[in-house]
Each structure stands twice: as structure tokens, then as C-alpha cells.
């Protein structure tokens, strides 16, 4: 279901209810700049039942996959931030020595 193009509807062609009903249009999320954000990719993953229940409870049973995705993003950013902080501390320690 990776559609590169949303439809054959031209820029100046008005959108009709039929276009919507037959799935000719695919809504894409856009960032603050208006650029189309990359689509999510479907994967299969095995999680412990306790982990899955935790996210389902925290999300209220709906949107738990989005919550898992956001948690993974935060973990990636934290790892990157940790590396920057460590590098900065090492540089400062060298200067002090």
C-alpha cells in the first residue's frame, strides 16, 4: 500500500465525493513547513505481553502503536543527546587538565 502518487486528479480539478469514496485520494500529514511527512511503514514485531499491556493501558486502548512509536523516537533522541553531552564533558575535562 505504498502509494507514491495520490491520484490522477490534476491540481486544478475539483475533488468530488466520488474521488473520496473510491479511495483516489490519500491524505498525507504535513509538517509546519508544509512538506509532506514520510509515511509510516508496516512491520511485524514481537513484544512481551506485559510491555504491550503497559502501552495499551497508558494509551487507553486506542493509539497504543503511536505511543510505542513516540517512545522509540524519544529513546533515539536521548541516545543522541547522551553522546553529545559525553563528548562535551570530555572536551571540557581536557581543557581543564
C-alpha positions as CSV (number, residue, x, y, z in Angstrom):
1,X,0.0,0.0,0.0
2,X,2.9,2.4,-0.6
3,X,1.4,4.9,-3.0
4,X,3.8,7.4,-4.4
5,X,1.1,9.3,-6.1
6,X,-2.3,10.1,-4.7
7,X,-4.3,10.0,-7.9
8,X,-4.6,11.2,-11.5
9,X,-6.6,14.2,-10.4
10,X,-5.0,17.4,-11.7
11,X,-4.1,20.4,-9.5
12,X,-6.9,22.5,-10.9
13,X,-9.5,19.7,-10.9
14,X,-12.1,19.9,-8.1
15,X,-12.3,17.0,-5.7
16,X,-15.6,15.1,-5.8
17,X,-17.2,12.9,-3.3
18,X,-16.7,10.0,-5.8
19,X,-12.9,10.6,-5.6
20,X,-13.1,10.3,-1.8
21,X,-15.4,7.3,-1.8
22,X,-13.3,5.2,-4.3
23,X,-10.1,5.9,-2.4
24,X,-8.5,8.0,-5.2
25,X,-7.2,10.4,-2.5
26,X,-4.6,9.7,0.1
27,X,-4.3,12.3,2.9
28,X,-0.6,12.8,3.9
29,X,0.5,14.5,7.1
30,X,2.4,17.7,6.6
31,X,5.0,19.4,8.8
32,X,5.0,23.0,9.9
33,X,6.8,24.0,6.7
34,X,4.1,22.3,4.6
35,X,6.4,19.5,3.5
36,X,4.8,16.0,3.3
37,X,6.0,13.9,6.2
38,X,7.2,10.4,5.4
39,X,4.6,7.7,5.7
40,X,4.8,5.1,8.4
41,X,5.9,1.6,7.4
42,X,4.0,-1.6,8.4
43,X,6.2,-4.1,10.3
44,X,5.7,-7.2,12.4
45,X,7.2,-7.1,15.8
46,X,7.0,-9.4,18.8
47,X,6.6,-7.7,22.2
48,X,6.3,-9.1,25.7
49,X,2.6,-9.2,26.7
50,X,3.5,-7.0,29.7
51,X,5.0,-4.4,27.5
52,X,2.0,-4.4,25.2
53,X,-0.4,-4.2,28.1
54,X,1.5,-1.2,29.6
55,X,1.2,0.8,26.4
56,X,-2.4,-0.2,25.8
57,X,-3.3,0.9,29.4
58,X,-1.3,4.1,29.1
59,X,-3.0,5.0,25.7
60,X,-6.4,4.0,26.8
61,X,-6.5,1.0,24.4
62,X,-6.5,3.2,21.4
63,X,-3.4,4.8,19.8
64,X,-1.0,2.5,21.6
65,X,1.0,1.9,18.5
66,X,1.6,5.6,18.1
67,X,2.6,5.8,21.8
68,X,5.2,3.0,21.2
69,X,6.5,4.9,18.1
70,X,6.8,8.1,20.1
71,X,8.7,6.2,22.9
72,X,11.1,4.8,20.4
73,X,11.7,8.2,18.9
74,X,12.4,9.6,22.4
75,X,14.9,6.8,23.1
76,X,16.7,7.6,19.8
77,X,16.9,11.3,20.7
78,X,18.0,10.5,24.3
79,X,20.9,8.3,23.0
80,X,22.0,11.1,20.6
81,X,21.7,13.7,23.4
82,X,23.7,11.5,25.7
83,X,26.5,11.2,23.1
84,X,26.7,15.0,22.7
85,X,26.8,15.6,26.5
86,X,29.5,13.0,26.9
87,X,31.6,14.5,24.1
88,X,31.2,18.0,25.6
89,X,32.2,16.8,29.1
90,X,35.3,15.1,27.7
91,X,36.3,18.2,25.8
92,X,35.9,20.4,28.9
93,X,37.8,18.0,31.0
94,X,40.7,18.1,28.5
95,X,40.7,21.9,28.6
96,X,40.8,21.9,32.4
97,X,43.7,19.5,32.6
